[in-house]
């Protein structure tokens, strides 16, 4: 299925969630250009493949993680086709026993529900509880696709704009890691 690629925010925001509108407001305030595709809820990587084609950018996997004590939280951006193994990330971050964080933390810190996890959620993390981690291929990509805190739209932004403009504006930094391709 082909979805219509639009420049910027929707002209009519009726029926959209406030958290989605806040993303557009912030991106516009920061003068960060973006393209948008509206689509049915896409909360899996399989559902995102068709959207990728319309968007013209790869929507990366966003994985919300925490340590065993649930005191340190990470948002990992990794290529959609890459298998994630916690041991490689734990080694590079110098922490042990990373696992998927309970959805309640995702909602509390990022105002995002499972299936809509995105770097854009960091704008809601005013206490900076979540550390952004990008796998090097994502960090070095020209553009990245992400959800605007909901799974019914996807955005295409320049990676440089996320790192150099968005993250400083929301008082977050990024750690770049090198995760290997793992055979299944």
N, C-alpha and C positions, 0 to 999 in steps of 0.2 A: 504494500500500500504506500502511496506517495502522500506525504504531508506537506502543507504549504509553509514555506520558509518566510518569516516576517522580520522586518527590521524593528528592533526595539520592543517597547511595551505594547500590550494590546490597547487598541483605541477604546474598547468598551471593557471595563473591569467588573461589570455586574456578574455576580455569581462566583467570582474568584475569591479565594481565601485571603485574609489580611496579610498573612505571612508571605504569600507570593507577591502581593503588591509592594510590601516593604522591600523585597529584593529589587524590584524595578526602580523604586524610589531611590534606593542607595546607589545602584549602578548609574542612574541618571544624574544624581547629585555629584558623583565622582567623575562624570563625563567618560564613562567606560562604555564603548560601543558593544552591542551584542545583537545576535540574531536569535530568533525564537521560533519554535515549532510547538503548536498545540496538538495534543494527541490523547487517545484513551489512556487510562492509568497504565503505566509501564513500570512495574516494580521488580522485574527480573532482567538479567542481561539478555536473555532470548528476546524479550519484548522490545528491547532497545535497539536491536540490530536494524530493523526497518527504519527506525527514527534516525539512526546514525547516517543512513543513506540520504535522507531528506535534509538533515542538518549539515552534512558535509564535514563532520568532526566525530571523532571517536568518543563516545560516552564511556568514561572509565568506570571501573568498579570502585565504589566507595565503601570501605569497611570500617565499622565503628568498633574499636577494641578497648580493652582495659587490662590492667594487671590483676593478679589474683586477689589482691586486697580491695580492689575497686576504688583505688585512690588516684590512679593515673589513667588518663583517657587519651586515645589517639584516633584520628580520622585518617585512614590510609587511602590514598588515591593510587590505583594500580591499573594497568591495562586490562581490558575486559577479558582477553583470552589467556591471561597469565594465571597459573595456579598459585594460590597463596599458601605458604607454609609459615606458621608463626615462629618457628625456631630461627629462621634467617632474619626476620625483622627484630626479634628479641635480642639477638646477638648485636645487631647494629645500633639498637637503641640503648643497649646496656641494661636491659630489664629482663626479668624472667617471667615465664608463664603468662604470656599474653593470650587472651581469648576474646570471643565476641562479647561485647558489653551488653548488659540487659537493656531492652528498649526503653525502659523508664528513664535511664540516664540520657539517652538520645533525645527524648522529648523534653526533659528538664533543662539540658544544657543547650541544645541546638534548635528546639522547637520544630523538630522533624520526626516523622514517623517512619518505621521501616519501609523500604521501597522508595523513599524520596531522599535518602541520605545524600548530602552534597556539601561541597566546600562553602556554598552560600549560607549554610546554617551557622557558620562561625560568626556571622553578624549578630546572632542571638546569644552568643557565649560571652557576655559582658564580664564575667569573672575569669575568663581565659582558662577554663578547666580542661579544654580539649587542645591537644597539640596536633597540628597538621603535619602529615608525613606524605611525601610524594616519591613514588618510585621514579628513578632517573628518566626513563623514556617519557613519562608524563611531564616531568619538570622541564625537559628539553623540547617538548612538542611546541609547535607554533600556536595551536588552538586546542581547546579542550571543551567537551560537552558536559553539561551538568544540569541538574534539576533546580528550579528556583524555589526550593523547599516544599514542593509538591510534585507528585509523580505524573501529572497531567500536562506538563509542559517541559521542554528542554531548551537550554540556552547554549549558544556557541560564543565563546569569548577567547580572546588572546591569552595564552598562559602568562605572558609577560604582564598583562594588565592585572591578572589575579595576584601574582607575586609582588609586583611593584606598586600597585595602587590599592587594590581591594584589601589585601592582608594588612598593610600598615593602617588603613582606615578603620579596620575592626580590631586593631591591636593584637594581631597574631603574627607568628613567624612560621616558616616551613623548614622541616628537616628533609633533606634529600637522601634517599637510600638506594642501594643497588641490590635489588632482589633477583635471584636467578630464575631462569625458566626451569621448571621442574617437570619431569616426566610423570605421567599418571601411572 
